[in-house]
Every structure is written in structure tokens, then in C-alpha cells.
Amino acid sequence: MKIDKIPGVNPVETGNKSAGKNEVDRADKAHGKGNVIDVDRDKYTPGKRNIKNTTYDKPATKIDQEALAEVKKAADDANSRLKAMVKELLARQGMTFNEALESSEKVEVDEQAVVEANELISEGGKFSPEAVSDRIVNFAKAISGGDTEKYDLLKDAIEKGFNEARELLGGSLPEISDITYDLVMDKIDNWANGGEVA
């Protein structure tokens, strides 16, 4: 049995034959029907769309290398002074740093070391809460390129650092470190709100 045409279904032509509007259907014509079909072709019509830019338009913030170098120098100077003080303390006890590390002997802090340490942490000293808080906030400003939009990120990182120090020291910090923390938070808040920081 051969089925040439299914009633109610238009035949479909395949291949490279072109079909235009009002063209006679070749299959029907072959069967003597001569039906004319209306074929609409798809056409590309460019539309007008508002294409939104999907990239970040704000230019990347650059790290303030000069300010970063200043903060690093200040920290290096302060650390050098502290190292020298420890080295002198050990030398007064006839020890070197390596010997002190390897020794089970307790290092005694003499009066001169106490005086020098107090000078370092007192007002105007390199390790005073004011000086350390300035270095921390200036470092944060330098690595953010002065971008206050990074305030939350910077503040979280500073809080994380102080919290890790607390954990290392058994859950609390010395009073001077708590004072430093409070100053850092005040200064970074002030900076984020448009104020100046030393």
C-alpha cells in the first residue's frame, strides 16, 4: 500500500528549492491539484535594545605605594628599636638572642629595660597606642588606595587581627592593646566619615 497524501496535512518540501509567496505547491501540482499556498519567510530585523554594561565601571583603586612605604618605614624603625632593646638586655646578661631561645633559663628584665620599654609605650613613644593606631590606620588607608568604600573590609580585617591576638594571649589583651584597638576603631570610623587621620 502506498500513501501519497494524508488529508488535511500540507506536504513539506526539503532541499535547496526556494519557496516564495504564492508559489504553487510542487507536491500538489504533481498530483494535479494545483493548490496555491502562502509561505511567509522569517526575516531578521535588528531591534533597538538598551544593552547594559555588565562590567564594573569604577576604576580600580590603586594602592598608595608612597604612603605604604612610609608606614613600612615607621614600623621598621619601631621594630628595629625594640630589637635593639632586647639585644642590649640579653647582652647585659651575657647572652645572645639565639642562646636565649635555646636556653631554659629565664631572662630577667632589668631596670634599664623597664625604663626603655616604658619610654616606647608612653605618649610620644614608637609603641604608644597613638603611634601604633596611626600606623595601623595609615596602612589600611594605603592598601585601600584611600577608598572609603573598602571601610567594612578593612575594619573586619583589623578586628580579626586583634581577635587573633586575644586568642594567642589566652582570651584577652593587655590594657595598652585595648586602648590601641579603641583608637584604631575611632580613627578608621573618622576616616570613613570624611575626617582626617594623622
C-alpha positions in Angstrom: 0.0 0.0 0.0 1.3 3.4 -0.9 0.2 6.6 0.8 0.7 9.7 -1.4 -1.0 12.3 0.7 -2.5 12.5 4.1 -5.8 14.5 4.1 -5.6 17.8 6.0 -1.8 17.9 6.1 0.2 20.1 3.7 3.2 18.5 2.2 6.6 19.8 3.0 9.5 20.2 0.6 13.1 19.8 1.6 16.3 20.6 -0.1 17.6 23.8 -1.7 14.4 24.5 -3.5 13.2 28.0 -2.8 9.6 28.7 -2.0 8.3 32.2 -2.2 4.9 33.8 -1.6 2.0 32.5 -3.6 4.1 29.7 -5.1 2.3 26.6 -6.3 3.0 23.7 -4.0 5.0 21.3 -6.2 3.7 18.2 -4.5 0.1 19.1 -5.0 0.9 20.2 -8.6 2.5 16.8 -9.2 -0.8 15.2 -8.2 -2.7 17.6 -10.4 -4.2 19.6 -7.6 -2.6 23.0 -8.3 -3.2 24.4 -4.8 -1.5 27.7 -4.1 0.0 28.1 -0.7 1.1 31.3 1.1 4.5 30.9 2.6 5.8 33.6 4.9 9.6 33.6 5.3 11.3 34.6 8.5 13.3 37.8 8.2 15.9 39.3 10.5 15.0 42.7 11.6 17.5 44.3 14.0 15.8 45.6 17.1 16.7 48.5 19.3 17.8 47.4 22.7 19.3 49.1 25.6 22.3 46.9 26.3 23.5 47.5 29.9 27.2 47.3 30.5 27.9 44.2 32.6 31.4 45.2 33.6 32.5 47.2 36.6 32.8 50.9 35.6 34.5 52.1 38.7 38.3 52.3 38.0 40.3 50.0 40.2 41.7 51.6 43.3 45.4 51.8 43.3 47.5 51.1 46.4 49.2 54.3 47.6 52.7 53.0 47.3 54.3 56.1 48.8 52.0 56.0 51.9 52.6 52.3 52.2 56.4 52.9 52.1 56.1 55.5 54.8 54.1 53.2 57.1 56.5 50.3 56.4 59.5 52.6 57.3 57.8 53.7 60.5 57.1 50.1 61.5 60.6 49.0 60.6 62.1 51.9 62.7 59.9 51.0 65.7 60.7 47.3 65.4 64.4 48.0 65.0 64.4 50.0 68.2 62.6 47.1 70.0 65.0 44.5 68.7 68.0 46.7 69.8 66.5 47.0 73.3 66.1 43.2 73.6 69.6 42.6 72.2 71.0 45.0 74.8 69.0 43.4 77.6 70.4 40.0 76.6 73.9 41.3 76.3 73.8 42.8 79.8 73.0 39.2 81.0 75.8 37.7 78.9 73.5 36.1 76.3 72.8 36.4 72.6 69.3 36.1 71.1 69.9 32.6 69.9 71.3 31.5 73.3 68.2 32.9 74.9 65.9 31.0 72.6 67.8 27.7 73.2 68.2 28.2 76.9 65.7 27.0 79.5 66.9 29.9 81.7 64.5 32.7 82.4 65.6 36.0 81.1 65.5 38.7 83.8 64.2 42.1 82.7 66.4 44.6 84.4 65.5 48.2 85.4 67.1 49.7 82.3 64.9 47.6 80.0 61.8 48.5 82.0 62.7 52.2 81.6 63.3 51.8 77.9 60.1 49.8 77.4 58.1 52.4 79.3 59.5 55.1 77.0 58.5 53.2 74.0 54.9 52.7 75.1 54.4 56.1 76.7 52.9 59.1 75.0 55.1 60.1 72.0 56.9 56.7 72.0 57.1 54.5 69.0 54.8 51.9 70.5 52.4 54.2 72.2 48.7 53.5 71.5 48.5 56.7 69.5 51.5 55.8 67.3 50.6 52.2 66.7 47.0 53.1 65.9 48.2 55.7 63.4 50.4 53.1 61.7 47.5 50.6 61.5 45.0 53.1 60.1 47.6 54.6 57.7 48.4 51.1 56.5 44.7 50.4 55.9 44.3 53.6 54.0 47.4 52.9 51.9 46.4 49.4 50.8 42.9 50.6 50.0 44.2 53.4 47.9 42.2 55.8 50.2 38.9 54.2 49.0 36.4 54.6 51.9 34.1 52.1 50.2 36.5 49.4 51.5 35.8 50.5 55.1 33.9 47.4 56.1 36.6 45.1 54.6 39.4 47.0 56.4 37.5 47.2 59.7 36.7 43.5 59.6 40.4 42.7 58.9 41.6 44.8 61.8 39.1 43.3 64.2 40.1 39.8 63.0 43.8 40.7 63.7 43.0 41.9 67.3 40.8 38.9 67.9 43.6 36.5 66.8 46.0 38.3 69.1 43.5 37.9 72.0 43.3 34.2 71.4 47.0 33.8 71.3 47.3 35.6 74.6 44.6 33.5 76.3 41.5 35.5 75.5 42.4 39.0 76.5 44.9 41.7 75.6 46.9 43.9 77.8 45.2 47.2 78.6 47.5 49.2 76.3 46.4 47.0 73.4 42.8 47.5 74.2 43.4 51.3 74.2 45.2 50.9 70.9 42.2 48.9 69.5 39.7 51.6 70.6 41.9 54.3 69.0 42.1 52.3 65.7 38.4 51.9 65.6 37.8 55.6 66.3 40.3 56.7 63.7 39.1 54.3 60.9 35.4 55.4 61.6 36.5 59.0 61.4 38.3 58.4 58.1 35.3 56.6 56.6 33.1 59.5 57.6 35.4 62.0 55.8 37.5 63.1 58.7 41.3 63.2 58.7 43.6 60.7 60.3 47.2 61.5 61.3 
